[in-house]
């Protein structure tokens, strides 16, 4: 199993945290579970 863990320092701004979560969602969509079985923020 391959996993991609995206780590960010976090922010007080919820919009900044949402950007990291959206990035993970886009990676997972484009990945189609071919490269990574799990993508998490």
Biopython code that builds the backbone (N, CA, C, O; Angstrom):
import numpy as np
from Bio.PDB.StructureBuilder import StructureBuilder

atoms = [
    (1, "UNK", "N", (0.848, -1.170, 0.000)),
    (1, "UNK", "CA", (0.000, 0.000, 0.000)),
    (1, "UNK", "C", (0.896, 1.237, 0.000)),
    (1, "UNK", "O", (1.845, 1.333, 0.779)),
    (2, "UNK", "N", (0.582, 2.170, -0.877)),
    (2, "UNK", "CA", (1.287, 3.449, -0.917)),
    (2, "UNK", "C", (0.349, 4.529, -0.406)),
    (2, "UNK", "O", (-0.836, 4.552, -0.738)),
    (3, "UNK", "N", (0.895, 5.418, 0.404)),
    (3, "UNK", "CA", (0.109, 6.521, 0.946)),
    (3, "UNK", "C", (0.860, 7.825, 0.738)),
    (3, "UNK", "O", (2.091, 7.856, 0.738)),
    (4, "UNK", "N", (0.104, 8.900, 0.561)),
    (4, "UNK", "CA", (0.674, 10.243, 0.474)),
    (4, "UNK", "C", (0.084, 11.043, 1.622)),
    (4, "UNK", "O", (-1.132, 11.213, 1.705)),
    (5, "UNK", "N", (0.927, 11.527, 2.494)),
    (5, "UNK", "CA", (0.505, 12.335, 3.627)),
    (5, "UNK", "C", (0.990, 13.757, 3.395)),
    (5, "UNK", "O", (2.194, 14.000, 3.307)),
    (6, "UNK", "N", (0.065, 14.688, 3.296)),
    (6, "UNK", "CA", (0.398, 16.092, 3.080)),
    (6, "UNK", "C", (0.371, 16.779, 4.443)),
    (6, "UNK", "O", (-0.657, 16.795, 5.120)),
    (7, "UNK", "N", (1.505, 17.341, 4.837)),
    (7, "UNK", "CA", (1.623, 17.976, 6.147)),
    (7, "UNK", "C", (1.854, 19.469, 5.951)),
    (7, "UNK", "O", (2.760, 19.880, 5.226)),
    (8, "UNK", "N", (1.032, 20.266, 6.599)),
    (8, "UNK", "CA", (1.192, 21.717, 6.583)),
    (8, "UNK", "C", (1.247, 22.192, 8.032)),
    (8, "UNK", "O", (0.777, 21.502, 8.936)),
    (9, "UNK", "N", (1.810, 23.344, 8.243)),
    (9, "UNK", "CA", (1.986, 23.832, 9.616)),
    (9, "UNK", "C", (0.678, 24.245, 10.260)),
    (9, "UNK", "O", (0.625, 24.436, 11.475)),
    (10, "UNK", "N", (-0.381, 24.388, 9.472)),
    (10, "UNK", "CA", (-1.669, 24.813, 10.024)),
    (10, "UNK", "C", (-1.763, 26.326, 10.036)),
    (10, "UNK", "O", (-0.754, 27.028, 9.965)),
    (11, "UNK", "N", (-2.959, 26.805, 10.126)),
    (11, "UNK", "CA", (-3.171, 28.243, 10.083)),
    (11, "UNK", "C", (-4.386, 28.597, 10.923)),
    (11, "UNK", "O", (-5.278, 27.775, 11.134)),
    (12, "UNK", "N", (-4.405, 29.814, 11.392)),
    (12, "UNK", "CA", (-5.595, 30.307, 12.091)),
    (12, "UNK", "C", (-6.704, 30.596, 11.090)),
    (12, "UNK", "O", (-7.887, 30.599, 11.431)),
    (13, "UNK", "N", (-6.296, 30.840, 9.843)),
    (13, "UNK", "CA", (-7.272, 31.109, 8.783)),
    (13, "UNK", "C", (-7.816, 29.786, 8.258)),
    (13, "UNK", "O", (-7.070, 28.974, 7.711)),
    (14, "UNK", "N", (-9.096, 29.577, 8.425)),
    (14, "UNK", "CA", (-9.715, 28.329, 7.973)),
    (14, "UNK", "C", (-9.586, 28.168, 6.465)),
    (14, "UNK", "O", (-9.480, 27.046, 5.969)),
    (15, "UNK", "N", (-9.595, 29.282, 5.730)),
    (15, "UNK", "CA", (-9.459, 29.213, 4.269)),
    (15, "UNK", "C", (-8.120, 28.598, 3.874)),
    (15, "UNK", "O", (-8.041, 27.853, 2.896)),
    (16, "UNK", "N", (-7.080, 28.903, 4.622)),
    (16, "UNK", "CA", (-5.763, 28.323, 4.323)),
    (16, "UNK", "C", (-5.760, 26.824, 4.573)),
    (16, "UNK", "O", (-5.190, 26.061, 3.793)),
    (17, "UNK", "N", (-6.393, 26.405, 5.653)),
    (17, "UNK", "CA", (-6.487, 24.976, 5.949)),
    (17, "UNK", "C", (-7.325, 24.261, 4.891)),
    (17, "UNK", "O", (-7.022, 23.131, 4.508)),
    (18, "UNK", "N", (-8.381, 24.928, 4.421)),
    (18, "UNK", "CA", (-9.223, 24.347, 3.366)),
    (18, "UNK", "C", (-8.429, 24.140, 2.085)),
    (18, "UNK", "O", (-8.647, 23.160, 1.373)),
    (19, "UNK", "N", (-7.508, 25.057, 1.783)),
    (19, "UNK", "CA", (-6.688, 24.921, 0.576)),
    (19, "UNK", "C", (-5.889, 23.624, 0.598)),
    (19, "UNK", "O", (-5.761, 22.956, -0.428)),
    (20, "UNK", "N", (-5.357, 23.267, 1.749)),
    (20, "UNK", "CA", (-4.582, 22.027, 1.865)),
    (20, "UNK", "C", (-5.499, 20.824, 1.663)),
    (20, "UNK", "O", (-5.133, 19.871, 0.975)),
    (21, "UNK", "N", (-6.681, 20.866, 2.257)),
    (21, "UNK", "CA", (-7.633, 19.758, 2.086)),
    (21, "UNK", "C", (-8.079, 19.644, 0.625)),
    (21, "UNK", "O", (-8.225, 18.539, 0.103)),
    (22, "UNK", "N", (-8.294, 20.785, -0.028)),
    (22, "UNK", "CA", (-8.688, 20.769, -1.439)),
    (22, "UNK", "C", (-7.565, 20.226, -2.313)),
    (22, "UNK", "O", (-7.825, 19.510, -3.280)),
    (23, "UNK", "N", (-6.334, 20.556, -1.986)),
    (23, "UNK", "CA", (-5.190, 20.024, -2.720)),
    (23, "UNK", "C", (-5.191, 18.502, -2.643)),
    (23, "UNK", "O", (-5.002, 17.827, -3.655)),
    (24, "UNK", "N", (-5.400, 17.966, -1.461)),
    (24, "UNK", "CA", (-5.439, 16.504, -1.300)),
    (24, "UNK", "C", (-6.573, 15.895, -2.115)),
    (24, "UNK", "O", (-6.399, 14.841, -2.728)),
    (25, "UNK", "N", (-7.719, 16.542, -2.126)),
    (25, "UNK", "CA", (-8.850, 16.035, -2.903)),
    (25, "UNK", "C", (-8.515, 16.024, -4.392)),
    (25, "UNK", "O", (-8.846, 15.067, -5.092)),
    (26, "UNK", "N", (-7.855, 17.087, -4.888)),
    (26, "UNK", "CA", (-7.484, 17.137, -6.310)),
    (26, "UNK", "C", (-6.461, 16.064, -6.648)),
    (26, "UNK", "O", (-6.546, 15.431, -7.701)),
    (27, "UNK", "N", (-5.501, 15.860, -5.763)),
    (27, "UNK", "CA", (-4.501, 14.812, -6.000)),
    (27, "UNK", "C", (-5.185, 13.458, -6.080)),
    (27, "UNK", "O", (-4.885, 12.652, -6.961)),
    (28, "UNK", "N", (-6.102, 13.214, -5.158)),
    (28, "UNK", "CA", (-6.790, 11.925, -5.131)),
    (28, "UNK", "C", (-7.637, 11.727, -6.393)),
    (28, "UNK", "O", (-7.683, 10.625, -6.940)),
    (29, "UNK", "N", (-8.307, 12.789, -6.855)),
    (29, "UNK", "CA", (-9.118, 12.700, -8.074)),
    (29, "UNK", "C", (-8.255, 12.386, -9.286)),
    (29, "UNK", "O", (-8.596, 11.507, -10.077)),
    (30, "UNK", "N", (-7.147, 13.091, -9.439)),
    (30, "UNK", "CA", (-6.268, 12.884, -10.598)),
    (30, "UNK", "C", (-5.529, 11.562, -10.509)),
    (30, "UNK", "O", (-5.202, 10.955, -11.530)),
    (31, "UNK", "N", (-5.267, 11.120, -9.298)),
    (31, "UNK", "CA", (-4.529, 9.888, -9.062)),
    (31, "UNK", "C", (-5.353, 8.673, -9.465)),
    (31, "UNK", "O", (-4.811, 7.708, -10.006)),
    (32, "UNK", "N", (-6.640, 8.710, -9.211)),
    (32, "UNK", "CA", (-7.494, 7.571, -9.538)),
    (32, "UNK", "C", (-7.055, 6.300, -8.832)),
    (32, "UNK", "O", (-7.301, 5.201, -9.329)),
    (33, "UNK", "N", (-6.407, 6.434, -7.678)),
    (33, "UNK", "CA", (-5.905, 5.298, -6.889)),
    (33, "UNK", "C", (-4.894, 4.455, -7.653)),
    (33, "UNK", "O", (-4.705, 3.282, -7.329)),
    (34, "UNK", "N", (-4.242, 5.025, -8.655)),
    (34, "UNK", "CA", (-3.217, 4.291, -9.402)),
    (34, "UNK", "C", (-1.856, 4.395, -8.723)),
    (34, "UNK", "O", (-1.133, 3.404, -8.619)),
    (35, "UNK", "N", (-1.511, 5.585, -8.265)),
    (35, "UNK", "CA", (-0.195, 5.795, -7.646)),
    (35, "UNK", "C", (-0.268, 5.605, -6.130)),
    (35, "UNK", "O", (0.577, 4.938, -5.534)),
    (36, "UNK", "N", (-1.298, 6.206, -5.515)),
    (36, "UNK", "CA", (-1.439, 6.154, -4.061)),
    (36, "UNK", "C", (-2.784, 5.536, -3.699)),
    (36, "UNK", "O", (-3.811, 5.861, -4.296)),
    (37, "UNK", "N", (-2.765, 4.652, -2.727)),
    (37, "UNK", "CA", (-4.004, 4.061, -2.233)),
    (37, "UNK", "C", (-4.724, 5.019, -1.292)),
    (37, "UNK", "O", (-5.952, 5.004, -1.199)),
    (38, "UNK", "N", (-3.955, 5.851, -0.596)),
    (38, "UNK", "CA", (-4.505, 6.764, 0.404)),
    (38, "UNK", "C", (-3.834, 8.119, 0.243)),
    (38, "UNK", "O", (-2.613, 8.202, 0.110)),
    (39, "UNK", "N", (-4.643, 9.195, 0.255)),
    (39, "UNK", "CA", (-4.123, 10.563, 0.248)),
    (39, "UNK", "C", (-4.824, 11.293, 1.386)),
    (39, "UNK", "O", (-6.051, 11.387, 1.407)),
    (40, "UNK", "N", (-4.047, 11.809, 2.330)),
    (40, "UNK", "CA", (-4.620, 12.475, 3.500)),
    (40, "UNK", "C", (-3.856, 13.751, 3.828)),
    (40, "UNK", "O", (-2.659, 13.877, 3.568)),
    (41, "UNK", "N", (-4.600, 14.695, 4.414)),
    (41, "UNK", "CA", (-3.995, 15.939, 4.904)),
    (41, "UNK", "C", (-3.937, 15.880, 6.413)),
    (41, "UNK", "O", (-3.464, 16.821, 7.050)),
]
sb = StructureBuilder()
sb.init_structure("model")
sb.init_model(0)
sb.init_chain("A")
sb.init_seg("    ")
for serial, (resi, resn, name, xyz) in enumerate(atoms, 1):
    if name == "N":
        sb.init_residue(resn, " ", resi, " ")
    sb.init_atom(name, np.array(xyz, "f"), 0.0, 1.0, " ", f" {name:<3s}", serial, name[0])
structure = sb.get_structure()
